[in-house]
Each structure stands twice: as structure tokens, then as C-alpha cells.
Amino acid sequence: MWELEETPAKYLDKFIEYRLLPDTNFRRQIKDAVHIISTFLKEKCFQGAPHPVRVTKVIKGGSSGKGTSLRGRSDADLVVFLSNLGSFQEQLDKRGEFIREIKRQLEACQRKEIFEVRFEVGSLQWEKPRALSFWLKHPYLPEEVEFDVLPAFDVLGQWTNNGQPNPEVYITLIRECQMLEREGEFSTCFTELQRDFLRQRPTKVKSLIRLVKHWFQKCKKQLGKPLPQQYALELLTVYAWEEGSNETEFSMAQGFQTVLKLVLNYHQLCIYWTKYYDFENRIIGTYLRGQLAKPRPVNLGPADPTGNGGGEDSY
């Protein structure tokens, strides 16, 4: 099969099918690995903790959660929501101790030969780490699977995917981010919204996202300099589709070309959505207008208006 740069435009769909789409075995492996770690987090991890800890939910995020993963990338993000984290401030202050407890319990499982784990060197060198990174090896899995586990404040509670969260959620987020000067820091709290925003897109849009991500990985290797966050490119791809055909079926080559043109003209980008938040509330509306008035490019996350994937030197 051709490399991307050798692939004729009319064969891009085939290139994605044979080179980028995860096969059934790969998807099953990720699903099994996620089940193993999710069960551990919900049922075993905090049993011996000094203070009672309740896991309210575990959400699969990242590419595998959104349905945009590439073949051969055996990794998964798991956001573990804890009742003990009652605010964004507490997430910032206490997540390190929960991450260290999760690591201790994983090591205990390893000693009991339940499964094997291999931790990323230096993953806990910071006083307040954001995530615990490790590789899981299990008799049921043909190869290791990489995990990032991120403790988070359950600000959404039992949100259902049929409407906007209560505006108070975003008012609290905006105020705490401004007070702490940590805008974009708490995007993990909105993993469910990020996931559902992309999950509900047509299959072909997700294929286009995979193609853009594959191209991005090739650029990353060649350029070796700061580049946009991968999530920002996913959003850019959705924007290109919405502003273009917005149809279930479209030309893959034309869609890819549209995304590349937007990347080339990044200094003009101003992208945002009003699916989960909007301008109706005075506090949220004032904040959004301030975000949109910032120098281009602006690429606001649809789930977290404090996160600007197009800011500073992102492109």
C-alpha cells in the first residue's frame, strides 16, 4: 500500500481503510484493557485508603473514547471521577495524592500477579502530577497497552447527552480558572462532552480526522518543533466539514484539502461552538466575548471555553 504522499486522491478512502482504521482485534484489545483497569479503579483501588474514597464514574477519553484512534496506537485515557474532589481547586491540590495511591495499588496487584504494569520514567517527578502513565501487560492481552489515568472533579454529575449542562458549571469554571490563573487546566472534567461532541459525527468525518492525524504525526517527526495539539486539529477538521458540505458523504480529498488550507491560514482562525455553553448567561457571555477578541488563531474547545487550542504558538 502507498504512503500518504504517494496516494492518488481517488484512493484516499482505501488508504484510510487499509492503513489507518483499527481492526477488530485491535478494538477488542483496547476494550478488554480498559475493562481491566476500569474494574480495578472502581472496585479495588481505594479499598484500603486511609479515608473513604468513592469513584463516581470512570470515563474513557482520548482518541479511543472519541472513536478516532489510529491503527497500531495501543493507548487509552481514563478519567477517574472522585467524590473526594469537590472543586477545581481541590483537583489541582489533591490529584497528586490520588495518583500516588493508584500507583501503589497497581504495584500491589502486580505483586499478587493479577497483572503486570510498567510505569513511565519520571511520570511522578512533579509535586502535583496531572496523570499516571503506565503500560499494562495481562494474560488476556496480546501486547502491552499504554494508559494515562487522570483523577478529576465530577462537576457534571449525572449529565445526560441531551442538553447543555447547568450554566453554573461554566460560571464556576470561569471564576476558578481566572482566580487560579489556570485557564484550560480542567478540561479533563469535561471529557464526556468532548467525547460525545466527536462521537456523534458521521463515520466519514471520523475517517477524515484519522487522515489529518496521520498527516500530523508525519509532520511532527519531520519538523520536531511545537505544533498544534492533536485535539485542536480534530476540532479544526469538524469545523472544515461543517463549513463545507456538512453531508454524510463527501469527497475525502476535498475535505483533506480544506483542512490543510485552514492550517496554512491559521492566523485567521476563529472557531467556537455553542452546543454546551452560549452567550445567554451574562457572565459566560462576557467571558466568551473576551476569548473571541483575543489575537488569532482562536480555537475554543466546545466543552471547555477556557481552553484555546489555537492560542500562543500552537500553530
N, C-alpha and C positions, 0 to 999 in steps of 0.2 A: 504493500500500500504506500502511496506517495506521502511525503512530508507535506505540511500545510502549504509552504511556499511553492510546491510543485503541483498542487491540486487544482485542476481546472474548476472554474466557478460552478459549472453544472454538476460537479461531483462532490460538492461540499457536504451535502446531506449524507452521502455514503461515507465520507471521511469521518464525520461525527459518529455515525452508526458503528463503524468498524474500529475506530481508534479511540474515541472519547467516551462513549456510553458504557457505564459499568455493566458487566454481565450478571446473570442471575446468581452465580456462585459468589461473586464479589458482594452483591447486595445482601445475600443471606449471611455472609461472614460478618459484615458490619452490623446487621440486625442482631445476630447472636452475641457479638461482643458487647453491644450496647445493653442488651438484656442482662448479661452477666454483671456489668458494672452498675447498672441502674438498680438491680435487685440488691446488690451489696450496699449501695448508698442508702436505699430505703429501709432495709430490714436489719442490717448487721453493723453498719459503720459506727453508729453513735451509741450502741448498746451500753458500753462501759464508760461513757463520757462522765466527767465529774458533775455536770449539770444536765438536766433533761434537754435533749435536742430532738426537735421534730422536723422531719423532712416533709414539706407540704407537697412538693412535686419535683420531678426530675424531667427536664425538657432537653431533647436532642436539638442542638443548634448547628451552626456551621453549614457547610455545603451538603452534608448527608441529610441534615434535617430539612433543608430547603429543597432538596431534590435536584441539586445542580452539581453533584460531585463528579469528578473525572475518574476514568478508569485507572486503576493502579494506585490511587491515593487512599491507603487504608488508615483513615483517621476519622475521629468523631469528637465533637464538642458536647459536653454535658453540663448544663447549668443546673445546679442543685439549690433549690429554694428552701431556706431555713426559717422556721418561725422565730428563732432567736435573733434574727436580724430584723429589727423593727423600723429601720430608717436607712436612707442612703448613707448618712454619716456612720451608722453602725456597720454597714457593709464595708466601708472604707477602713474603719478602725479594727474590725474583728475578723475579717475574712482570713487573715494570715493564720490565726489560731485554729480556725476550722480546717484550713488547707493542711496544716501540720498534723491535725488529728486524723484526717483522711489518709494521709501518708502513713502514719503509724498503724492504722488499722489494715491498710493494704499490705504492709510488711508482715503483720500478724497472720493474715490469710496466706501469705507466701510461706511462712514458717510451717503452717498447717498443711501445706502442699495442696491448697484449694486451687490456686493458680499462681503463675509467676508474673512479677512486674519488674520493669526496668525503668528507673527514673532518669529524666533528663538532667545532665550535669549542670549544676548551678541554678536549677529551677526555683530553689528556695533561698537564694542568696540575699534577697531583699527582705527588709523587715516586714513589709506589707505586700507580699506577692499577690498577683491577680488570679493566678491559676496554678493548678498542679498538673504538670506534664509527665506522662509516663507511657510505656509500651506494655501491652497485655499479651501474655502467652498462655494459652489454655488448650487442653487436650481436644476440645471441640473445634478449635480454630486452625486452619491450615497454615496461617502465618500470623506474625505479630500485628496488632492493631494499635495505632497511636491515639492517645486520649489527652484532651485538655478538660479538666474538671474545674468549674468556676462557681464558687458559692455566691448567692445573690439574695437581695431583699425582695420578698414577694409582694411588690407594690400593686400588681394587677389582681391578686387574689384569684378567685374563680371566674376569670374573664372568659366569655364565650365569643366565638369569632363571628358575631352578627352585629357588631356595632362599635362605636367609639368607647374607650374607657372613660370613666368619670373625669371631667376636666380637672378636678382636684389632684389627680395623679400627676398631671403635667405642671400644674401650678407649684406643687411641692418639689418636683424635679427641677424646675427652673430656679426656684428660690435657693434650694440647697446647692445646686451647681454654681450659681453666682456667688453664694456665700463662701463656698469651699474653693472657688476658682478652679473647678474640675469639670468643665463642660465636656460632654462626650464620655465621661468616666463610667457612667452607669448604664450603658447600652445593653449589658447582659440582662438587666431586669426586664427588658422588652423583647427578649428572644422569641417568645410566642408570636408577637406581632410581626417581627422581622421574618420569621419562618413562614407565617401564613400569607404575608404580602407576596412572597415569591412562589409559594406552593400552588396558589390558585391560578397562576399564569398557564397559558396553553403549553402543551408539551414541546412545541417547536420553539417557543420563546426560551424555554429552559435549554434546548439544544443550542440555540444561538449564544446563550450565556456560557455554555461549556466551550464553545468555539472561541469566544472572546477570552475566556480564562486560559485556554491552551495557548493562544497567541501571547497573552500577558506573561505566562511562565517562560516562554521562549525569549521575550524581550528582557525579562528580569535577569536571565542568565547572561545575555549578551551585554546589557548596559551596566549592570552592577551599581546602579545609583538609586536614590529614593524614587519610588514610583507610587501611583495611587494605591489605596487599599483595595483588595480584591472585591470587597463588598461594594465599594463605590463604583467599580466597573459593572457589577451586577445591576445596580440601580440605573446606571447610565444606559445599559442595554435595554432594560424595561422602558425607560424614557424614550429611547430611539424607536422602539416598537410602537408605543402608544402614540407618539407624534407622527409616526409613519402610517403603515397600513392599519394597525390595530385589529388585524384579522387573524383568525386561527391559522390560516395558510398564507404563506408569503415566500418571496424569494430569499433563500438563505444568503446568497451572495450580496444581494441588495441590502439586506439587514446588516450584514457584517460591514459592508462599505459605509453605511450610515453611522455605525458606532465609531469606526475609525476616523471619519470626518469630524465627529463630535470631539474625539480625543485630540485631534490636531487643532481644533478651535476651542480648546478647553478654557482659554482666558475669557470666553463669552458665556460660559455655562452658568445658568441659574435654575436649579432643579429642586423641586419640592412637591410634596403631595399633601392633600388634606383628608386622607382616609381615616386616620386615627386621632388627629387633632386639627383644629382650624382656627379661624380668626374671630369666632363669635365671642369667646370669653375675652374680656378686656386685657387681663394680664398676659394670657397666652398670645393674643393678637399683637400686643405691643412688642413682646419678645420676638415673635416671628418677623415682624417688620424690621426689627433691628438686625436679625440674622440675614434677611434678604438684602439689606442695604450694605452688607459687607463687601469688600472687593471681590471680584470674580477670580476664580470659579467658586460657586456655591452649590453644594450637593447635600441637601439636608436629608438625613435618614427619615423614612416615612414613619418609623416607630418612635424615634428619639430626636426631637428638634434641636437638642443641644449638640448633636454630633454632626459636624460638617466635613464630609468625606472629600470635599473639594478645596478645603482651606489650606492656607500657607503654601508649602512646597509639594502638595500631594501629587501634582502632575509634572 
